[in-house]
Structures are given as C-alpha cells and as structure tokens.
Amino acid sequence: MAEQRRPDPSRRKTSARREAPGRSDRKPPRQRRSDRQPAEPPSRSRRPASAARPGLARRENEPAVPEGVDSRSLHASVRAELRGLPKELAEIVAAHLVVAGQLVDDDPELAYAHAEAARRRAARLPIVREAAAETAYAAGRYDVALSEFRALRRMTGSQDYLPVLADCERALGRPQNALKLAREADRVRLDPASRIEMIIVEAGARRDLGQDEEARRILERAVDTVRPGMAELAVARLRYAYADALLDGGKEAEARQWFSAAAELDHDQQTDAQQRRDELDGLLINYDESDEEALPEPQQGNQR
C-alpha cells in the first residue's frame, strides 16, 4: 500500500464564507441625462435590445449558477458591500459568492471558478477579492492566491493577511520569502489567532530549509506562552504543528501528548489530531468496505 502523505500542519483550512467587516452601503448617484440634452447617435450610445449589459452576460468558460441560489444566505456585511453595484450585477455577483462558499470545501476548483466569475464583474470590492483569494488557496492555486491576498492587503490596509501570504510563498517553494514576511509580522500588531498562524508558517519554513531544531524551538516557545481565552482552534493547530515536529524528531511519547492536547480543543475535527494520536497508540484500523461483499451471510436459526 502506498504511503499516504500527511497534510502540512501549516496549511490552514479556508472558506469563502468567512465574514467580512461591513463597509459603506451607500449607492453611488445615478447618472441621468437631461431631457433637453440631445440623444447621441445610435452608433455611439445604443446597444441592440438583445445585448446584455456589461458584466451580465456569462462567458463560455464560466460556470452557471444553479437554480434556487438564495443570496440572502450571505452575511449582512457582504450584502452591504454589494449594494454599491447595479442591482442586476449585484445579484449575479452575490449568487456566485454563495455557490463559491458552498463548494469551497468539497470542490475548490469549481468554487474558484465561481469566485473568479464574481471577481471579473466586481474586482474593486474587497469581499469579492477575498473570495477569489480563499478559493484559489483552497484549490492549490498558490500563485493566484498570493496575488489576490497582496491586493487585499493593499485595499484594506490589514496586516492580518501576512500569515497566509507567507504560507503561499512557502507553497511556491520560497521559504526565505516566508521568513521575511514573518519578520515583518514581528513589527506589527497581529491579533492572537493570526500571530499563531504566522508562528506555524514560520516553523514550517524553517523545516523546509532543514532547520528542524529551530522549528521545534519556535513552536515550543509558542505553546509555552499560550494563555486562557485564546481562540481554541488556533491553539489546537499550534499544538498539532508542535506534535508533528516532535514526531519528525523521533520523540513519539511527547508527540502523542501534544496530539492529544490538540484533539481536546479541535471540537470540529479541523485537524486529524485524534487520528494521529490513535496511530501512535496502535489503534488505527484500516477498513475496506469492499470486504463486506466477501463476508458470508449469517444463517438464520430455526424458529421455535
């Protein structure tokens, strides 16, 4: 049986459904032509009645939106951000965002195609660029994700994108660039969860460079400074990364302890910490559903 590759503990799970901060919901003033202003020649101002307005027509390589998509499922802040678009255009963009969010975990490539369809129509909106970035990341399109997250950082001024920017650099085989971003993050104030993400990525970059001892030192120092009240999933991921680094260094007993500690906080099983601990305990059972067909049918005893 081929050996399964472990998921990189520094790769975070993403979702295009992430709530974005609310932004201005004011509509731009509509441009009206004065009744006294003469109409422009048809060749310059008029389109055939059957022609769709710019941004409304679907391209051949663009996925169709399934019927029954309800844009009201979007977070209120996302809907507020879309109000700056013309109504029909906003409806199309919203529908693509909804579908992208629904598909990102199960079919990230198709989710990215929907997010890109929204981006083509509304690239100036941060929430649309975020959907494109998150789905590209989930689909393994790290070069696209890097470009989109860079754009988001410029548009919003937020430093919270530094960890995922560094992770994209790692995924593209540039751990030195990831370490530069980690040093940059040391000079700004990240929220605790983002700070943990950056530490995990920094340690991963050290391991990429063969600096395993330094990676373990970074993670050990981080787990020792965890305080109550920190985001549980972020702490679970930190413990998982530390356990993985310990196991790679041959410290199985300590690794088991930290996989167990990670599993305690990973209530939704975003990592496979429980499975990793069970493997170390020798409790993992490989089950093949096809084996059921080979089992004999139980014989019915005589009814009395």
C-alpha positions as CSV (number, residue, x, y, z in Angstrom):
1,M,0.0,0.0,0.0
2,A,1.4,3.4,-0.9
3,E,2.3,5.6,2.0
4,Q,-0.2,8.5,2.5
5,R,1.3,11.9,2.6
6,R,0.5,13.9,5.7
7,P,-1.3,17.2,5.4
8,D,1.1,20.1,6.0
9,P,0.2,21.3,9.5
10,S,0.8,24.8,8.5
11,R,-1.8,24.7,5.7
12,R,-4.9,26.3,7.1
13,K,-8.4,25.5,6.1
14,T,-10.1,28.3,4.3
15,S,-13.6,29.3,3.4
16,A,-15.0,31.8,1.1
17,R,-17.9,32.1,3.5
18,R,-15.7,34.0,6.0
19,E,-17.5,37.0,7.4
20,A,-16.0,40.3,6.2
21,P,-16.2,43.6,8.0
22,G,-19.1,45.8,6.9
23,R,-18.3,48.6,4.6
24,S,-20.2,51.6,3.1
25,D,-23.6,50.6,1.8
26,R,-24.2,53.9,0.1
27,K,-25.2,53.7,-3.6
28,P,-23.4,56.0,-6.0
29,P,-25.6,58.6,-7.5
30,R,-27.2,57.5,-10.8
31,Q,-26.4,59.5,-13.8
32,R,-29.4,60.9,-15.6
33,R,-29.4,62.6,-18.9
34,S,-31.3,65.9,-19.1
35,D,-34.5,65.8,-21.2
36,R,-33.1,68.8,-23.1
37,Q,-29.9,67.0,-24.0
38,P,-30.0,65.6,-27.5
39,A,-29.6,61.9,-27.8
40,E,-26.3,60.6,-29.0
41,P,-26.0,58.9,-32.4
42,P,-27.1,55.2,-32.2
43,S,-23.6,54.0,-33.2
44,R,-22.2,55.6,-30.1
45,S,-24.8,55.1,-27.3
46,R,-27.2,52.4,-28.2
47,R,-26.9,48.7,-28.0
48,P,-29.1,46.2,-29.6
49,A,-32.1,45.4,-27.4
50,S,-31.0,41.8,-27.1
51,A,-27.5,42.6,-25.9
52,A,-26.8,42.1,-22.3
53,R,-25.4,44.9,-20.2
54,P,-21.6,44.8,-19.4
55,G,-20.9,42.2,-16.8
56,L,-24.3,40.5,-17.0
57,A,-23.5,38.1,-19.9
58,R,-22.0,34.7,-18.9
59,R,-18.8,33.7,-20.7
60,E,-18.5,30.3,-22.2
61,N,-15.9,29.1,-19.7
62,E,-17.8,30.5,-16.8
63,P,-19.9,28.1,-14.6
64,A,-23.6,28.6,-14.5
65,V,-25.3,29.5,-11.2
66,P,-27.6,26.6,-10.1
67,E,-31.2,27.4,-9.8
68,G,-32.6,28.3,-6.4
69,V,-29.5,30.0,-5.1
70,D,-30.5,32.4,-2.3
71,S,-28.2,35.4,-1.9
72,R,-29.9,36.2,1.4
73,S,-27.7,33.5,2.9
74,L,-24.7,35.9,2.6
75,H,-23.7,37.7,5.7
76,A,-25.3,41.1,6.1
77,S,-22.0,42.9,5.8
78,V,-21.3,41.1,2.5
79,R,-24.7,42.2,1.1
80,A,-24.0,45.7,2.3
81,E,-20.7,45.8,0.3
82,L,-22.5,44.6,-2.8
83,R,-25.1,47.5,-2.7
84,G,-22.6,49.7,-4.4
85,L,-23.2,47.7,-7.6
86,P,-26.2,48.0,-10.0
87,K,-29.0,45.7,-8.8
88,E,-28.8,43.1,-11.6
89,L,-25.0,43.0,-11.4
90,A,-25.1,42.7,-7.6
91,E,-27.5,39.7,-7.8
92,I,-25.1,37.8,-10.2
93,V,-22.1,38.5,-8.1
94,A,-23.9,37.5,-4.9
95,A,-25.1,34.3,-6.4
96,H,-21.5,33.3,-7.5
97,L,-20.2,34.1,-4.0
98,V,-22.9,31.9,-2.4
99,V,-22.0,29.0,-4.6
100,A,-18.3,29.5,-4.1
101,G,-18.8,29.4,-0.3
102,Q,-20.9,26.2,-0.6
103,L,-18.3,24.4,-2.8
104,V,-15.0,25.5,-1.3
105,D,-14.6,22.5,1.0
106,D,-15.8,19.8,-1.4
107,D,-14.9,21.2,-4.9
108,P,-12.4,24.0,-4.5
109,E,-11.7,24.2,-8.2
110,L,-15.3,24.8,-9.1
111,A,-15.6,27.2,-6.1
112,Y,-12.7,29.2,-7.5
113,A,-14.3,29.3,-11.0
114,H,-17.4,30.9,-9.3
115,A,-15.3,33.3,-7.3
116,E,-13.4,34.3,-10.4
117,A,-16.7,34.9,-12.2
118,A,-17.6,37.3,-9.4
119,R,-14.2,38.9,-9.5
120,R,-14.5,39.6,-13.2
121,R,-17.5,41.7,-12.5
122,A,-16.6,43.4,-9.3
123,A,-12.8,43.3,-8.8
124,R,-12.9,46.6,-6.8
125,L,-14.8,45.1,-3.9
126,P,-12.6,43.6,-1.1
127,I,-15.1,40.8,-0.3
128,V,-15.0,39.6,-3.9
129,R,-11.2,39.6,-4.0
130,E,-11.2,37.7,-0.7
131,A,-13.5,35.0,-2.1
132,A,-11.1,34.7,-5.1
133,A,-8.1,34.5,-2.8
134,E,-9.6,32.0,-0.4
135,T,-10.9,29.6,-3.1
136,A,-7.6,29.9,-5.1
137,Y,-5.8,28.9,-1.9
138,A,-8.1,26.0,-1.2
139,A,-7.7,24.8,-4.8
140,G,-3.9,24.9,-4.5
141,R,-3.5,27.8,-6.9
142,Y,-1.0,29.5,-4.6
143,D,0.3,31.9,-7.2
144,V,-3.2,33.3,-7.8
145,A,-3.9,33.3,-4.1
146,L,-0.7,35.2,-3.4
147,S,-1.6,37.9,-5.9
148,E,-5.1,38.2,-4.6
149,F,-4.1,38.4,-0.9
150,R,-1.5,41.0,-1.8
151,A,-4.2,43.1,-3.5
152,L,-6.4,42.6,-0.4
153,R,-3.7,43.9,1.9
154,R,-3.3,47.0,-0.3
155,M,-7.0,47.6,-0.5
156,T,-7.8,47.1,3.2
157,G,-4.5,48.0,4.9
158,S,-4.9,45.0,7.1
159,Q,-1.8,43.2,8.3
160,D,-3.8,40.0,9.1
161,Y,-3.0,38.7,5.6
162,L,0.7,38.3,6.4
163,P,0.4,34.7,7.6
164,V,-1.4,33.5,4.5
165,L,0.9,35.5,2.3
166,A,3.9,33.7,3.9
167,D,2.2,30.4,3.6
168,C,1.7,30.9,-0.2
169,E,5.3,31.8,-0.5
170,R,6.2,28.5,1.3
171,A,3.8,26.6,-1.0
172,L,5.6,28.1,-4.0
173,G,8.9,26.8,-2.8
174,R,10.2,30.1,-1.4
175,P,10.7,29.6,2.3
176,Q,13.1,32.5,2.6
177,N,10.4,34.9,1.4
178,A,8.1,33.4,4.0
179,L,10.6,34.2,6.7
180,K,10.9,37.8,5.5
181,L,7.2,38.1,6.0
182,A,7.4,36.5,9.4
183,R,10.0,39.2,10.4
184,E,7.7,41.9,9.0
185,A,4.9,40.5,11.2
186,D,7.0,40.8,14.3
187,R,7.0,44.6,13.7
188,V,3.2,44.9,13.5
189,R,0.4,44.0,15.9
190,L,-1.4,40.9,14.8
191,D,-4.5,39.5,16.6
192,P,-3.6,36.4,18.7
193,A,-5.0,33.9,16.2
194,S,-3.1,35.5,13.3
195,R,0.0,35.6,15.4
196,I,-0.3,31.8,16.0
197,E,-0.8,31.2,12.3
198,M,2.4,33.2,11.5
199,I,4.4,31.2,14.0
200,I,3.1,27.9,12.5
201,V,4.1,29.1,9.0
202,E,7.5,30.4,10.2
203,A,8.3,27.0,11.8
204,G,7.2,25.2,8.6
205,A,9.6,27.4,6.6
206,R,12.4,26.5,8.9
207,R,11.6,22.8,8.4
208,D,11.6,23.4,4.6
209,L,15.2,24.7,5.0
210,G,16.2,21.7,7.1
211,Q,16.3,23.7,10.3
212,D,14.2,21.2,12.3
213,E,15.7,22.1,15.7
214,E,14.9,25.8,15.2
215,A,11.4,24.9,14.1
216,R,10.8,22.9,17.2
217,R,12.2,25.7,19.4
218,I,9.9,28.3,17.8
219,L,6.8,26.0,18.3
220,E,7.9,25.1,21.9
221,R,8.2,28.7,22.9
222,A,4.8,29.4,21.4
223,V,2.9,26.6,23.1
224,D,4.5,27.7,26.4
225,T,3.1,31.2,26.0
226,V,-0.5,30.2,25.3
227,R,-2.9,31.9,27.6
228,P,-6.5,31.1,28.5
229,G,-9.1,32.8,26.3
230,M,-7.1,32.4,23.1
231,A,-9.0,31.0,20.1
232,E,-9.3,27.3,20.6
233,L,-8.9,26.2,17.0
234,A,-5.7,28.4,16.6
235,V,-4.2,26.8,19.7
236,A,-5.2,23.3,18.5
237,R,-3.4,24.0,15.3
238,L,-0.3,25.2,17.2
239,R,-0.3,22.1,19.3
240,Y,-0.7,19.9,16.3
241,A,2.2,21.6,14.5
242,Y,4.4,21.1,17.6
243,A,3.3,17.4,17.9
244,D,4.2,16.9,14.2
245,A,7.6,18.5,14.6
246,L,8.3,16.3,17.7
247,L,7.3,13.2,15.9
248,D,9.5,14.1,13.0
249,G,12.3,14.3,15.5
250,G,11.6,10.8,16.8
251,K,10.0,12.0,20.1
252,E,6.9,9.8,19.9
253,A,5.8,10.0,23.5
254,E,5.9,13.8,23.6
255,A,4.2,13.9,20.2
256,R,1.4,11.7,21.4
257,Q,0.9,14.1,24.4
258,W,0.6,17.1,22.1
259,F,-1.6,15.4,19.5
260,S,-3.9,14.5,22.4
261,A,-3.8,18.1,23.7
262,A,-4.7,19.4,20.2
263,A,-7.6,17.0,19.8
264,E,-9.1,18.3,23.1
265,L,-9.6,21.7,21.5
266,D,-10.3,20.6,18.0
267,H,-14.1,20.1,18.5
268,D,-15.0,20.2,14.8
269,Q,-12.0,18.0,13.8
270,Q,-10.4,20.6,11.6
271,T,-7.1,18.6,12.0
272,D,-6.6,14.9,12.2
273,A,-5.0,15.1,15.7
274,Q,-7.2,12.4,17.1
275,Q,-6.3,10.0,14.3
276,R,-2.6,10.8,14.7
277,R,-2.8,10.0,18.4
278,D,-4.6,6.8,17.7
279,E,-2.0,5.7,15.2
280,L,0.7,6.2,17.9
281,D,-1.4,4.1,20.2
282,G,-1.7,1.4,17.6
283,L,-5.5,1.7,17.4
284,L,-5.9,2.6,13.8
285,I,-7.9,0.0,11.9
286,N,-7.9,0.1,8.1
287,Y,-11.4,-0.7,7.0
288,D,-12.3,-1.6,3.4
289,E,-16.0,-1.5,2.5
290,S,-15.4,-4.0,-0.3
291,D,-14.5,-6.6,2.3
292,E,-18.2,-6.7,3.3
293,E,-19.1,-8.4,0.0
294,A,-16.8,-11.3,0.8
295,L,-18.4,-12.0,4.2
296,P,-20.8,-14.9,4.3
297,E,-24.4,-14.1,5.0
298,P,-25.4,-15.0,8.6
299,Q,-27.5,-18.2,8.7
300,Q,-30.9,-17.9,10.3
301,G,-31.6,-20.3,13.1
302,N,-34.8,-22.4,13.2
303,Q,-37.7,-20.6,14.7
304,R,-39.3,-22.4,17.6
